[in-house]
Amino acid sequence: MTVWIVETLNKDVDFELEALPQDMRGRFIRVTDLIEEFGLPKIGLPHVRSLGKKLWEIRVSGRDGIGRGIYIVSTGKRVVVVHVFIKKTEKTPASAIQTALQRAKEAGLL
């Protein structure tokens, strides 16, 4: 059985994750644990959703709103979170998608 790995891209993403309110951060970690335990194909809505352009999002909510982690599925069974933010609009902001795409390209993931 091949194990799934979820990791953050770099310290910037670690900082963004740490900036989430505690309840959202806890839910985020719970979703990443589910991915690692059961595999990404078995985890769907409401936890993860495709954004297109090879980007996906981890979806969490909490008392203070909605949080998102944008990730890329890398070689093998590796999920790399490239951007974490608190969502303030109904749709995922284009600026968040651009940040994620830029970071993924710079890291050679796209």
N, C-alpha and C positions, 0 to 999 in steps of 0.2 A: 504494500500500500504506500503510495507516494504521499508525503506530507505536504500540506500547504503552509507557506510562510507569509506572514504579513509584517511589513516593515515600513518605517518612514524613510523618506529620501535623504533628509539631512537635519541639521540642528534647527533650521528655520521652521521646518514642519513640526519638529518636536516642540518648539516654542509655541506654535499655533495651537497644537493639541493641548498643551499645558494651559493655554489661555482660555480654553472652553470652561464654562461653569462645571463644577464637580459632577453634577448629575448627568450632564451631557457627556462628559469625558468617560464616566463609568459605563454609560450605554455604548459609547463608541468602542471601548475596550471589549465589552461583551460581544459586539458584532464581530470584531476581529477574532475573538476566541472561537466564535461559531464557525467562521471561515476556516480557521486552522483545524478545528475538530472534524467538521463534516465536509469540507471542500466547497469552493466557490460555486460550482454548479448547483449545489443543493440549497444555497442561500439566495432567496429572491426578495421580492417586495414583501414587506415594507422596508427591509434592511438594506438592500442594494438595488441600484437601477442604472441602466446605461444612459450615458450622456451623448453617445456618438463619438466619432473621431478617436476611437480606442480608449475613451475616458469613461469611467464608471464612478458612482458616488456611493459612499456609505452614508446612510440617512439616520439621524438621531434627533430626538426632541427632548426638551426638558422644561422646567419651570420658566426659564428665561428665553425660550424661543426654540429655534430649529438650528441644528448644526449639521454640517456636511464635511465629509472628507473625500476629496477627489483622488482616485487612484488609477493606476495602469496595471494590467496583468502582464508581467514580464516573462522572460524565458522560463519554461518549466511551470511550476505551480507557485509562483512568487507574485505577491500583490505588493505594489510599492505605492504608498500614500504620498502624493506630491503636493497637496494643498489642503488645509483645514480652515474652516471659517464658520462664522455664525451667519445664517441666511436671514436677510431682512426683507426680501421681496418674495413674491409667489414663485417666480422662475429663478433658476440658478443664474446669477449675474454673469454677463459676458466677460467681465473683468476677472472673475474667479476662474472661468474656463481658460482664458488667455494665460493667466498666471500658471495654471496647471500644465498647459501645453508647453509653455516656454521652459518651465523647470524640467519637464520630461525630455524635451529636445536637448537641453543643455547636458542632461545626465546620460544621453544616448539611449533613452528608452523608446523613442519614436524615430 
